[in-house]
């Protein structure tokens, strides 16, 4: 049982790393696009209130070590 828990924990950590890498790549892509196409730059520099709340919820879940929510396959 301990081995299964360790595998689940590692899978969760890999998923978190994958999500972080995707986020970073999207930020890089955004910066490249803004550099070459300044007209794409958003007028609003801060995230919306809903987006800020969602980000805080995710951060709290990550810092508490809670498992990710179950997702429906495909």
Residue frames relative to the residue before (quaternion, step in Angstrom):
aa qw qx qy qz dx dy dz
X 1.0000 0.0000 0.0000 0.0000 0.00 0.00 0.00
X 0.6305 0.5425 -0.3363 0.4417 3.58 0.99 -0.78
X 0.6378 0.5327 -0.3256 0.4510 3.58 1.00 -0.83
X 0.6445 0.5213 -0.3209 0.4582 3.56 0.99 -0.84
X 0.6469 0.5146 -0.3137 0.4672 3.58 1.00 -0.82
X 0.6468 0.5121 -0.3207 0.4653 3.58 0.99 -0.81
X 0.6373 0.5155 -0.3302 0.4681 3.60 0.99 -0.78
X 0.6510 0.5055 -0.3187 0.4680 3.59 0.93 -0.85
X 0.6395 0.5245 -0.3194 0.4624 3.56 1.01 -0.81
X 0.6698 0.4873 -0.2990 0.4738 3.59 0.92 -0.87
X 0.6225 0.5312 -0.3392 0.4639 3.60 1.01 -0.76
X 0.6476 0.5172 -0.3109 0.4653 3.57 0.99 -0.84
X 0.6610 0.5016 -0.3042 0.4679 3.59 0.94 -0.88
X 0.6390 0.5086 -0.3292 0.4739 3.60 0.98 -0.78
X 0.6355 0.5248 -0.3271 0.4623 3.58 1.00 -0.81
X 0.6498 0.5093 -0.3157 0.4676 3.58 0.97 -0.84
X 0.6504 0.5081 -0.3149 0.4686 3.60 0.95 -0.84
X 0.6351 0.5291 -0.3229 0.4609 3.56 0.99 -0.84
X 0.6612 0.4994 -0.3055 0.4692 3.59 0.92 -0.88
X 0.6475 0.5159 -0.3180 0.4620 3.58 0.98 -0.84
X 0.6563 0.5014 -0.3126 0.4692 3.59 0.96 -0.85
X 0.6331 0.5204 -0.3353 0.4647 3.60 0.99 -0.76
X 0.6442 0.5243 -0.3177 0.4573 3.57 0.98 -0.87
X 0.6621 0.5011 -0.3036 0.4673 3.57 0.94 -0.91
X 0.6549 0.5040 -0.3186 0.4643 3.60 0.93 -0.83
X 0.6421 0.5080 -0.3287 0.4707 3.60 1.02 -0.71
X 0.6338 0.5170 -0.3295 0.4717 3.58 1.03 -0.73
X 0.6332 0.5167 -0.3255 0.4755 3.58 1.01 -0.80
X 0.6524 0.5104 -0.3138 0.4641 3.56 0.93 -0.92
X 0.6422 0.5224 -0.3205 0.4604 3.59 0.97 -0.83
X 0.6661 0.5032 -0.3075 0.4567 3.59 0.90 -0.89
X 0.6336 0.5173 -0.3302 0.4710 3.59 1.02 -0.77
X 0.6700 0.4980 -0.3052 0.4582 3.57 0.90 -0.91
X 0.6551 0.5010 -0.3154 0.4694 3.59 0.95 -0.86
X 0.6300 0.5384 -0.3376 0.4464 3.58 1.02 -0.75
X 0.7622 0.3756 -0.2088 0.4841 3.59 0.83 -0.95
X 0.7753 0.1928 -0.1123 0.5909 3.59 1.20 -0.51
X 0.1683 -0.8365 0.5128 0.0941 3.63 0.29 1.20
X 0.5841 0.5923 -0.3819 0.4027 3.59 1.12 -0.46
X 0.6055 0.5611 -0.3558 0.4380 3.61 1.23 -0.30
X 0.4760 0.6904 -0.4366 0.3257 3.59 1.24 -0.30
X 0.4244 -0.7173 0.4992 0.2368 3.56 -0.84 1.02
X 0.4998 -0.6418 0.4926 0.3092 3.56 -1.12 0.68
X 0.7160 0.4128 -0.2326 0.5126 3.56 1.07 -0.77
X 0.2161 -0.8198 0.5208 0.1003 3.58 -0.58 1.12
X 0.7015 0.3981 -0.2701 0.5258 3.60 1.24 -0.19
X 0.5289 -0.6340 0.4460 0.3457 3.61 -1.06 0.66
X 0.6009 -0.5548 0.4269 0.3859 3.54 -1.22 0.45
X 0.6725 -0.5018 0.3598 0.4080 3.56 -1.27 0.38
X 0.6455 0.5190 -0.3196 0.4602 3.60 0.97 -0.83
X 0.6577 0.5025 -0.3077 0.4694 3.57 0.93 -0.88
X 0.6453 0.5166 -0.3238 0.4603 3.60 0.94 -0.82
X 0.6476 0.5095 -0.3201 0.4676 3.61 0.99 -0.78
X 0.6476 0.5172 -0.3171 0.4610 3.58 0.96 -0.85
X 0.6443 0.5188 -0.3166 0.4643 3.57 0.97 -0.84
X 0.6614 0.5031 -0.3078 0.4634 3.59 0.94 -0.85
X 0.6296 0.5285 -0.3368 0.4592 3.60 1.02 -0.74
X 0.6600 0.4972 -0.3041 0.4741 3.57 0.94 -0.88
X 0.6520 0.5129 -0.3169 0.4597 3.59 0.91 -0.86
X 0.6530 0.5081 -0.3186 0.4625 3.58 0.96 -0.83
X 0.6539 0.5085 -0.3160 0.4626 3.58 0.96 -0.83
X 0.6517 0.5097 -0.3125 0.4667 3.58 0.98 -0.83
X 0.7001 0.4745 -0.2838 0.4518 3.59 0.82 -0.95
X 0.6707 0.4797 -0.3081 0.4745 3.61 1.11 -0.54
X 0.4487 -0.7069 0.4410 0.3232 3.58 1.25 -0.24
X 0.3420 0.7498 -0.4999 0.2662 3.57 1.22 0.34
X 0.5166 -0.6345 0.4618 0.3425 3.59 -1.03 0.69
X 0.5869 -0.5850 0.4122 0.3786 3.58 -1.14 0.51
X 0.5680 -0.5759 0.4373 0.3931 3.61 -1.12 0.46
X 0.5181 -0.6341 0.4659 0.3354 3.56 -1.07 0.69
X 0.1983 -0.7815 0.5827 0.1014 3.54 -0.92 0.95
X 0.4633 -0.6644 0.5098 0.2899 3.54 -1.16 0.60
X 0.4076 -0.7194 0.4959 0.2654 3.61 -0.70 0.99
X 0.9393 -0.0725 -0.0056 0.3352 3.39 -1.29 0.89
